[in-house]
Amino acid sequence: MLKINYYLHKSIDEEEKTKIKNYLDKKLSYFEKFFKKSDFPSSFSVEAELLPRTKRYRAEIQLESALGKMISSCEKKEIIESFDEVLEDLTRQFTRQKGKIVTLKKRGATSIKKKFTIHNGARFRK
């Protein structure tokens, strides 16, 4: 189970707060499958506030996991739109980081293969 901390500013209505929590519980469950085998406890910090001068919502999500800390934030007129963009950016960061780890594992395996000596009876010799 993922740990999700909500920091919703008091300028946001109670109705919107429950709407945000329900929406994010559904969306963040996507990440749960990646951290089932992880020893490091992963956690999300969700922050939202209404900026009074511009009448825009600022949304920010921080993911702290074994892959590192990933931060994404956005300002939009609608709260759901801002969280959608934040989640999109967060998944992009997550897949990029995961791809880097897979590449490093592949490179490590090939470098170990290179260190093996080739038998003299092999077809290709130095």
Secondary structure, 3 states (H helix, E strand, C coil): CCEEEEEECCCCCHHHHHHHHHHHHHHHHHHHHHCCCCCCCCEEEEEEEEECCCCEEEEEEEEEECCEEEEEEEEECCHHHHHHHHHHHHHHHHHHHHHHHHHHHHHHHHHHHHHCCCCCCCCCCC
